Amino acid sequence: MATLNHARLLGDDAAPPVTGTAALASAAIPRRAAARPGALLAVATAGLLGMTVLVAGEPPAAAQGAQPDSRSVSVARALGIDSSSPLEDRSLTREGDLLEQLAVSRAERETEQAAAAQAQGQAEQAARAEAEARAAAEAKAAAEAARPTAVMPVDAARMTSSFGPRWGTLHAGVDLAAPMMTPEFAAMDGIVLQAGPASGFGLAVYIQHANGDVTVYGHMEKILVSAGQVVRAGDTIALVGNRGQSTGPHLHFEVRIGGLNGEPVDPLGYLRQWGVQI
C-alpha cells in the first residue's frame, strides 16, 4: 500500500509520514490536485476523519482490563432516606399513617357531633316538656278561673215549694221538680260528709264547703258519690228521684250555715250571694 507523506504535500519535510486510512484517502486523489491548497486541505480533513473513526471504534478502557473506581456514593444517604427499605414502601407506610389519622379524626368528630346532637335533642325535649307543662298549667288555671264558684243543683227545674212555713212546720229548703234521673250537681266545691239512706228523704247527700256551710240534697233515685269524696261545683252527685216523703220526682235542696246541724237559710238567696242567677 502506498504511503503519502503529508509533510511533503504541505511543504514540510520534517512532518512524520501518514499511514492507514488517511494514506488511502490521499492516494485516491489525483496528483494534479496536490498542487492546489484546497485539495490538500480536503485530504487532511479526510485523514483526520479516518483517525476519528478508528478512535471511536476502540473498546472502552473497562473492556480492555481497566479497573473501575471502587468509591461509590449512596444517593439515598445523601438525600436523607433510609436505604434499608424501599422508597415506595416508605411512601405507602406514610400514606397509611395519614389515612389512619384521618379515620381517627373522623371518628372523634362523629362522636362529638353525635354527643352534641343528643344533648341538643335532650334540651329540645326538656324545653318541649316544660312548654307543655306550662301550657297545661295555664289551661288548668284558665279553666279554674272560668269555673263557677256556685251553680244551681238542677238545670231547668221548676220550683214547686219555697223556703218557709208549710203545713205548720218549717220547710227548710226548696223543692225543684225535674224528670226522673235528671242529673243533680254539687252547688259548690266541698267534701261529701254523708251519702246514703236518710229519714224522710229516702236517700240524701250532705256536702260541707270551705266556709263550713253544708248543703243537703234529698229524694234522689241514685247516689253517685260516697263519704269523704271531694267534689267541685257542677260535679254530678246524684240522679233525681221520688224516694221518701215525696209527691213526685224532685230535688229537695237545703243550706245549713256553719255545719251539719247549723241554721237553715233560704237556699235561693244564699246562691244569689255566690253569683248564681236564679
VOGU-3710 file (C-alpha; in Angstrom, 3 decimals, decimal comma):
1> matlnharll> 0,000/0,000/0,000  1,485/3,388/-0,949  2,258/5,839/1,796  1,506/9,538/1,331  3,736/11,958/3,116  1,529/14,814/4,325  4,532/16,859/5,248  5,826/16,683/1,714  2,490/17,715/0,296  2,321/20,632/2,684
11> gddaappvtg> 5,898/21,555/2,011  7,115/20,413/5,446  9,809/17,786/5,179  10,024/17,409/8,937  6,432/16,087/9,375  6,089/12,355/10,014  4,592/10,115/7,382  0,826/9,402/7,365  -0,339/5,837/7,257  -3,605/3,927/7,400
21> taalasaaip> -6,957/5,238/6,246  -5,593/8,752/5,820  -2,961/7,414/3,388  -5,623/5,581/1,393  -7,679/8,729/1,189  -4,667/10,647/-0,019  -3,761/8,075/-2,661  -7,220/8,306/-4,222  -6,730/11,960/-5,062  -5,206/12,670/-8,494
31> rraaarpgal> -1,715/14,086/-8,500  -2,729/17,241/-10,132  -4,862/18,052/-7,145  -1,818/18,091/-4,895  -0,758/21,344/-6,321  -3,966/23,075/-5,094  -4,160/24,173/-1,432  -7,914/23,374/-1,277  -7,282/19,821/-2,356  -4,581/19,482/0,247
41> lavatagllg> -6,974/20,678/2,961  -9,594/18,129/1,851  -7,024/15,322/2,007  -6,003/16,363/5,506  -9,595/16,526/6,649  -10,331/13,047/5,293  -7,332/11,693/7,164  -8,438/13,257/10,387  -11,938/11,793/9,967  -10,485/8,369/9,418
51> mtvlvagepp> -8,494/8,673/12,606  -11,605/9,716/14,487  -13,443/6,637/13,234  -10,639/4,413/14,414  -10,530/6,088/17,800  -14,342/5,907/18,246  -14,289/2,246/17,315  -11,833/1,303/20,070  -13,366/-0,511/23,054  -13,718/1,363/26,408
61> aaaqgaqpds> -10,955/1,169/28,897  -13,073/-1,044/31,202  -13,376/-3,655/28,428  -9,573/-3,604/27,979  -8,976/-4,597/31,542  -9,097/-1,178/33,313  -10,381/-1,351/36,922  -13,457/0,874/37,832  -13,361/3,344/40,726  -14,176/1,414/43,862
71> rsvsvaralg> -15,559/4,516/45,597  -19,411/4,759/45,495  -21,848/7,449/46,680  -25,201/6,446/48,275  -27,870/8,699/46,789  -30,383/7,574/49,439  -27,915/8,552/52,189  -27,247/11,867/50,529  -30,994/12,598/50,374  -31,529/11,553/53,993
81> idssspledr> -33,531/8,411/53,117  -33,040/5,120/54,896  -31,738/2,817/52,167  -32,597/-0,280/54,201  -36,236/-0,177/52,975  -37,518/0,704/49,524  -38,745/4,276/48,953  -42,065/3,008/47,658  -42,679/1,049/50,886  -41,915/4,125/52,990
91> sltregdlle> -44,376/6,174/50,904  -47,083/3,577/51,411  -46,419/3,484/55,153  -46,630/7,269/55,368  -49,903/7,316/53,410  -51,310/4,562/55,639  -50,426/6,603/58,735  -52,164/9,645/57,272  -55,270/7,630/56,415  -55,363/6,174/59,915
101> qlavsraere> -55,062/9,642/61,423  -57,888/10,851/59,204  -60,050/7,892/60,253  -59,388/8,580/63,948  -60,113/12,283/63,476  -63,315/11,483/61,594  -64,435/9,070/64,312  -63,758/11,648/67,021  -65,621/14,301/65,045  -68,596/11,984/64,505
111> teqaaaaqaq> -68,632/11,118/68,213  -68,596/14,799/69,146  -71,352/15,542/66,636  -73,463/12,655/67,964  -72,986/13,852/71,543  -73,876/17,405/70,549  -76,964/16,187/68,673  -78,012/14,072/71,656  -77,524/16,998/74,040  -79,471/19,259/71,708
121> gqaeqaarae> -82,239/16,658/71,425  -82,425/16,324/75,191  -82,501/20,100/75,588  -85,254/20,395/72,991  -87,198/17,570/74,631  -86,850/19,233/78,042  -87,924/22,548/76,535  -90,966/20,895/74,921  -91,863/19,155/78,175  -91,519/22,414/80,061
131> aearaaaeak> -93,616/24,243/77,471  -96,274/21,516/77,587  -96,321/21,578/81,391  -96,586/25,355/81,365  -99,366/25,224/78,777  -101,202/22,577/80,810  -100,850/24,639/83,982  -102,068/27,729/82,179  -105,012/25,823/80,722  -105,854/24,414/84,138
141> aaaeaarpta> -105,616/27,849/85,713  -107,783/29,288/82,963  -110,351/26,519/83,396  -110,280/27,012/87,147  -110,772/30,732/86,732  -113,659/30,119/84,331  -115,254/27,508/86,592  -118,189/28,892/88,543  -117,996/29,281/92,289  -121,583/28,103/92,710
151> vmpvdaarmt> -124,278/26,580/90,463  -127,915/25,610/90,616  -128,157/21,977/91,820  -130,553/21,068/88,949  -130,785/22,559/85,440  -134,166/23,696/84,024  -136,028/22,722/87,171  -139,355/24,130/88,347  -139,682/25,242/91,948  -142,781/23,614/93,488
161> ssfgprwgtl> -142,224/24,625/97,115  -140,220/27,544/98,578  -138,324/28,019/101,821  -140,529/28,806/104,837  -143,529/27,603/106,831  -145,517/24,793/105,323  -148,275/22,715/106,920  -147,461/24,128/110,305  -143,739/23,371/110,175  -140,653/24,923/108,604
171> hagvdlaapm> -139,909/23,762/105,137  -136,120/24,199/105,487  -135,341/24,063/101,773  -136,738/24,388/98,272  -138,269/21,675/96,073  -137,051/21,688/92,461  -139,146/19,440/90,216  -137,443/17,703/87,279  -137,891/14,476/85,341  -136,664/11,225/86,832
181> mtpefaamdg> -132,930/10,566/86,525  -132,132/14,216/85,829  -128,518/14,916/86,970  -128,053/16,706/90,308  -124,933/18,842/90,868  -122,840/19,896/93,847  -123,787/23,526/94,455  -120,182/24,473/95,464  -116,789/22,907/95,996  -116,657/20,694/99,065
191> ivlqagpasg> -116,308/17,261/100,600  -119,061/14,670/100,989  -119,927/14,153/104,654  -122,660/11,556/104,204  -124,238/9,772/101,254  -126,998/7,169/101,655  -130,370/6,470/103,302  -131,886/9,338/105,322  -135,159/9,700/107,283  -137,888/11,433/105,273
201> fglavyiqha> -135,582/11,775/102,222  -135,274/8,153/101,221  -131,739/8,849/100,030  -129,705/12,004/100,787  -126,237/13,553/100,256  -124,609/16,080/102,656  -121,695/18,220/101,384  -119,609/20,567/103,537  -117,932/23,556/101,839  -114,775/25,545/102,566
211> ngdvtvyghm> -116,633/28,121/104,678  -118,121/25,360/106,879  -121,644/25,571/105,469  -123,435/22,372/104,458  -125,767/21,765/101,514  -128,351/18,948/101,605  -129,773/17,003/98,622  -132,718/14,598/99,128  -135,210/12,247/97,422  -132,750/11,193/94,675
221> ekilvsagqv> -133,182/7,923/92,810  -129,448/7,122/92,700  -126,364/8,429/94,517  -123,142/8,760/92,513  -120,691/9,856/95,281  -119,506/8,482/98,599  -118,498/9,877/102,001  -115,059/11,529/102,002  -115,092/12,291/98,284  -114,028/15,754/97,156
231> vragdtialv> -116,391/17,402/94,695  -116,394/20,647/92,788  -119,199/22,986/91,856  -121,081/21,432/88,939  -119,957/17,812/89,547  -122,784/15,291/89,182  -123,510/13,727/92,574  -126,906/12,004/92,066  -129,963/11,483/89,822  -133,410/12,959/90,532
241> gnrgqstgph> -135,879/10,511/92,107  -139,108/10,228/94,132  -137,955/8,392/97,241  -139,050/9,138/100,823  -141,867/11,547/101,664  -142,385/12,838/98,126  -145,317/13,526/95,834  -143,306/13,415/92,587  -139,791/13,449/91,136  -137,911/16,418/92,535
251> lhfevriggl> -134,839/17,545/94,468  -135,176/18,835/97,997  -132,273/21,295/98,445  -131,179/22,903/101,747  -128,368/25,165/103,045  -127,271/24,941/106,700  -124,932/27,657/107,990  -121,826/26,553/109,900  -122,230/22,781/109,758  -124,438/19,728/109,513
261> ngepvdplgy> -126,667/20,862/112,360  -126,421/24,572/111,505  -129,285/27,026/110,972  -131,171/26,534/107,689  -131,401/29,565/105,344  -133,191/30,240/102,093  -131,098/28,368/99,504  -132,057/30,666/96,628  -130,934/33,816/98,460  -127,759/32,032/99,511
271> lrqwgvqi> -126,912/31,036/95,933  -127,557/34,577/94,725  -124,858/35,773/97,127  -122,440/33,474/95,318  -123,334/34,840/91,912  -125,922/32,283/90,786  -128,588/33,756/88,523  -131,952/32,353/89,539
//
